[in-house]
Protein backbone atom coordinates (compact mmCIF):
# COMPACT_ATOMS: atom_id res chain seq x y z
CA UNK A 1 0.00 0.00 0.00
CA UNK A 2 1.47 3.38 -0.99
CA UNK A 3 2.13 6.22 1.44
CA UNK A 4 -0.17 8.41 -0.66
CA UNK A 5 -3.02 5.95 -0.10
CA UNK A 6 -2.34 5.87 3.61
CA UNK A 7 -2.16 9.65 4.02
CA UNK A 8 -5.54 10.09 2.34
CA UNK A 9 -7.02 7.11 4.12
CA UNK A 10 -9.45 6.21 6.83
CA UNK A 11 -9.75 7.24 10.47
CA UNK A 12 -10.35 4.02 12.43
CA UNK A 13 -11.85 3.54 15.91
CA UNK A 14 -10.95 0.55 18.07
CA UNK A 15 -12.95 0.64 21.29
CA UNK A 16 -12.99 -1.58 24.34
CA UNK A 17 -12.25 -1.74 28.03
CA UNK A 18 -8.57 -2.66 27.41
CA UNK A 19 -8.45 -4.20 30.87
CA UNK A 20 -5.53 -4.53 30.25
CA UNK A 21 -4.41 -3.89 26.68
CA UNK A 22 -2.29 -6.85 25.52
CA UNK A 23 -0.19 -8.07 22.61
CA UNK A 24 -3.26 -9.48 20.85
CA UNK A 25 -4.81 -6.00 20.66
CA UNK A 26 -1.57 -4.54 19.29
CA UNK A 27 -1.05 -7.34 16.80
CA UNK A 28 -4.59 -6.91 15.44
CA UNK A 29 -4.12 -3.14 15.19
CA UNK A 30 -0.78 -3.48 13.40
CA UNK A 31 -2.25 -5.99 10.95
CA UNK A 32 -5.18 -3.68 10.17
CA UNK A 33 -2.80 -0.78 9.53
CA UNK A 34 -0.78 -2.93 7.19
CA UNK A 35 -3.69 -4.36 5.21
CA UNK A 36 -6.16 -1.45 5.01
CA UNK A 37 -5.85 2.20 3.91
CA UNK A 38 -6.05 3.46 7.50
CA UNK A 39 -4.46 6.82 8.20
CA UNK A 40 -4.73 6.56 11.99
CA UNK A 41 -6.18 4.07 14.44
CA UNK A 42 -7.68 5.40 17.67
CA UNK A 43 -7.83 3.16 20.71
CA UNK A 44 -10.81 4.46 22.72
CA UNK A 45 -11.01 3.03 26.26
CA UNK A 46 -14.56 2.79 27.57
CA UNK A 47 -15.09 4.57 30.87
CA UNK A 48 -18.41 2.86 31.69
CA UNK A 49 -19.11 -0.02 29.27
CA UNK A 50 -22.88 -0.47 28.86
CA UNK A 51 -22.82 -4.26 28.28
CA UNK A 52 -20.69 -5.42 31.19
CA UNK A 53 -19.83 -4.73 34.80
CA UNK A 54 -17.58 -1.70 35.22
CA UNK A 55 -13.92 -2.79 35.30
CA UNK A 56 -12.26 -2.91 38.70
CA UNK A 57 -9.33 -0.93 37.30
CA UNK A 58 -10.10 2.74 36.69
CA UNK A 59 -10.53 4.16 33.22
CA UNK A 60 -7.55 6.46 33.82
CA UNK A 61 -5.28 3.48 34.53
CA UNK A 62 -6.58 1.61 31.50
CA UNK A 63 -6.03 4.63 29.25
CA UNK A 64 -2.53 5.11 30.67
CA UNK A 65 -1.71 1.48 29.83
CA UNK A 66 -2.92 2.04 26.26
CA UNK A 67 -0.74 5.13 25.99
CA UNK A 68 2.27 3.21 27.30
CA UNK A 69 1.64 0.34 24.88
CA UNK A 70 1.49 2.52 21.75
CA UNK A 71 4.03 5.19 22.69
CA UNK A 72 6.30 4.20 19.79
CA UNK A 73 3.50 3.78 17.22
CA UNK A 74 2.96 7.08 15.35
CA UNK A 75 -0.19 5.90 13.56
CA UNK A 76 -1.89 4.76 16.78
CA UNK A 77 -3.54 7.14 19.23
CA UNK A 78 -5.21 6.80 22.62
CA UNK A 79 -8.40 8.85 22.52
CA UNK A 80 -9.74 9.62 26.01
CA UNK A 81 -13.06 11.21 24.99
CA UNK A 82 -15.21 8.54 26.67
CA UNK A 83 -13.40 9.19 29.97
CA UNK A 84 -14.55 12.81 30.00
CA UNK A 85 -18.20 12.09 29.15
CA UNK A 86 -20.86 11.36 31.76
CA UNK A 87 -23.00 8.25 31.60
CA UNK A 88 -22.51 4.96 29.74
CA UNK A 89 -19.85 4.86 27.04
CA UNK A 90 -22.15 4.43 24.04
CA UNK A 91 -20.28 3.90 20.78
CA UNK A 92 -22.84 5.88 18.80
CA UNK A 93 -22.12 8.98 20.92
CA UNK A 94 -18.40 8.57 20.31
CA UNK A 95 -18.90 8.26 16.56
CA UNK A 96 -21.14 11.34 16.53
CA UNK A 97 -18.44 13.27 18.35
CA UNK A 98 -15.77 12.14 15.90
CA UNK A 99 -18.00 12.80 12.90
CA UNK A 100 -18.44 16.37 14.14
CA UNK A 101 -14.67 16.80 14.15
CA UNK A 102 -13.89 15.02 10.88
CA UNK A 103 -16.75 16.39 8.80
CA UNK A 104 -19.39 14.55 6.79
CA UNK A 105 -17.21 13.28 3.95
CA UNK A 106 -14.24 11.70 5.77
CA UNK A 107 -14.22 7.88 5.85
CA UNK A 108 -14.64 6.63 9.42
CA UNK A 109 -14.23 2.98 10.38
CA UNK A 110 -15.51 1.24 13.52
CA UNK A 111 -13.47 -1.88 14.32
CA UNK A 112 -15.14 -4.69 16.27
CA UNK A 113 -14.74 -8.39 16.87
CA UNK A 114 -17.10 -11.00 15.49
CA UNK A 115 -18.35 -11.60 19.04
CA UNK A 116 -19.46 -7.96 19.26
CA UNK A 117 -21.14 -8.17 15.84
CA UNK A 118 -23.26 -11.08 17.09
CA UNK A 119 -24.75 -8.79 19.74
CA UNK A 120 -25.06 -5.71 17.56
CA UNK A 121 -28.84 -5.48 17.95
CA UNK A 122 -28.42 -4.85 21.69
CA UNK A 123 -26.23 -1.77 21.13
CA UNK A 124 -27.66 1.66 21.90
CA UNK A 125 -29.10 3.15 18.66
CA UNK A 126 -27.34 0.42 16.72
CA UNK A 127 -29.01 1.33 13.43
CA UNK A 128 -27.42 4.79 13.53
CA UNK A 129 -23.92 3.31 13.54
CA UNK A 130 -24.12 2.78 9.78
CA UNK A 131 -24.97 6.46 9.21
CA UNK A 132 -21.79 7.47 11.01
CA UNK A 133 -19.14 4.91 10.05
CA UNK A 134 -18.21 1.81 8.17
CA UNK A 135 -17.91 -1.33 10.30
CA UNK A 136 -14.96 -3.68 10.08
CA UNK A 137 -15.48 -7.05 11.74
CA UNK A 138 -12.36 -8.87 12.86
CA UNK A 139 -12.71 -12.64 12.61
CA UNK A 140 -11.27 -14.23 15.74
CA UNK A 141 -10.68 -17.87 16.69
CA UNK A 142 -13.92 -19.59 17.65
CA UNK A 143 -16.27 -16.87 16.36
CA UNK A 144 -18.21 -16.49 13.15
CA UNK A 145 -20.82 -14.06 11.88
CA UNK A 146 -24.55 -14.81 12.15
CA UNK A 147 -25.83 -16.85 9.23
CA UNK A 148 -29.51 -15.93 9.40
CA UNK A 149 -31.80 -13.25 10.76
CA UNK A 150 -32.02 -9.51 10.22
CA UNK A 151 -28.46 -8.79 11.43
CA UNK A 152 -27.08 -11.44 9.05
CA UNK A 153 -29.10 -9.96 6.18
CA UNK A 154 -27.97 -6.41 6.99
CA UNK A 155 -24.31 -7.36 7.21
CA UNK A 156 -24.54 -9.29 3.95
CA UNK A 157 -26.30 -6.45 2.10
CA UNK A 158 -23.68 -3.90 3.16
CA UNK A 159 -20.59 -6.05 2.72
CA UNK A 160 -17.77 -4.64 0.58
CA UNK A 161 -14.10 -5.40 -0.01
CA UNK A 162 -11.54 -3.58 2.09
CA UNK A 163 -10.27 -1.48 -0.82
CA UNK A 164 -13.74 0.10 -1.17
CA UNK A 165 -13.91 1.51 2.36
CA UNK A 166 -12.05 4.74 1.59
CA UNK A 167 -14.40 5.68 -1.25
CA UNK A 168 -17.33 6.72 1.00
CA UNK A 169 -17.71 8.05 4.55
CA UNK A 170 -19.95 5.38 6.12
CA UNK A 171 -22.46 2.59 5.70
CA UNK A 172 -20.45 -0.43 4.55
CA UNK A 173 -19.38 -3.63 6.31
CA UNK A 174 -16.08 -5.39 5.76
CA UNK A 175 -14.98 -8.71 7.25
CA UNK A 176 -11.26 -9.13 7.87
CA UNK A 177 -9.70 -12.43 8.91
CA UNK A 178 -6.67 -11.77 11.07
CA UNK A 179 -3.96 -14.16 12.17
CA UNK A 180 -5.18 -15.94 15.30
CA UNK A 181 -4.00 -14.71 18.68
CA UNK A 182 -5.97 -16.72 21.24
CA UNK A 183 -5.44 -14.59 24.32
CA UNK A 184 -7.87 -12.40 26.24
CA UNK A 185 -7.73 -9.73 28.91
CA UNK A 186 -9.82 -12.07 31.08
CA UNK A 187 -7.12 -14.72 30.90
CA UNK A 188 -4.41 -12.18 31.72
CA UNK A 189 -6.31 -10.83 34.73
CA UNK A 190 -6.76 -14.37 36.04
CA UNK A 191 -3.03 -15.02 35.73
CA UNK A 192 -2.12 -11.80 37.50
CA UNK A 193 -4.67 -12.29 40.27
CA UNK A 194 -3.11 -15.72 40.87
CA UNK A 195 0.37 -14.18 40.96
CA UNK A 196 1.38 -16.02 37.79
CA UNK A 197 3.61 -14.74 35.01
CA UNK A 198 1.76 -12.88 32.22
CA UNK A 199 4.69 -10.96 30.78
CA UNK A 200 4.72 -12.94 27.52
CA UNK A 201 1.19 -11.66 26.80
CA UNK A 202 1.77 -7.97 27.57
CA UNK A 203 3.81 -5.14 26.07
CA UNK A 204 6.79 -4.56 28.41
CA UNK A 205 5.65 -1.01 29.20
CA UNK A 206 2.22 -2.31 30.26
CA UNK A 207 3.74 -5.06 32.42
CA UNK A 208 5.88 -2.39 34.11
CA UNK A 209 2.87 -0.11 34.63
CA UNK A 210 0.83 -2.92 36.19
CA UNK A 211 3.68 -3.84 38.53
CA UNK A 212 4.36 -0.21 39.48
CA UNK A 213 0.71 0.49 40.37
CA UNK A 214 -0.11 -2.91 41.86
CA UNK A 215 -2.98 -3.56 39.44
CA UNK A 216 -4.78 -6.93 39.26
CA UNK A 217 -2.77 -8.16 42.24
CA UNK A 218 -3.71 -11.29 44.18
CA UNK A 219 -3.21 -11.70 47.91
CA UNK A 220 0.55 -11.92 47.50
CA UNK A 221 0.84 -8.95 45.13
CA UNK A 222 1.64 -8.93 41.42
CA UNK A 223 5.21 -10.13 40.91
CA UNK A 224 4.94 -11.62 37.38
CA UNK A 225 6.43 -14.89 38.52
CA UNK A 226 9.63 -13.37 39.92
CORDA-V484341 format. One record per helix or strand. SS is the DSSP state (h for helix, s for strand). FROM is the first residue (numbers start at 0). LEN is the number of residues. If there is no record, write none. Layout:
# CORDA-V484341
{{SS | FROM | LEN} {SS | FROM | LEN}}
This chain:
# CORDA-V484341
{{h | 2 | 5} {s | 9 | 7} {h | 22 | 13} {s | 37 | 8} {h | 58 | 11} {s | 75 | 3} {h | 80 | 3} {h | 90 | 12} {s | 107 | 6} {h | 113 | 5} {h | 119 | 3} {h | 125 | 7} {s | 133 | 6} {h | 149 | 9} {s | 158 | 1} {h | 161 | 6} {s | 172 | 5} {h | 184 | 9} {h | 198 | 3} {h | 203 | 10}}
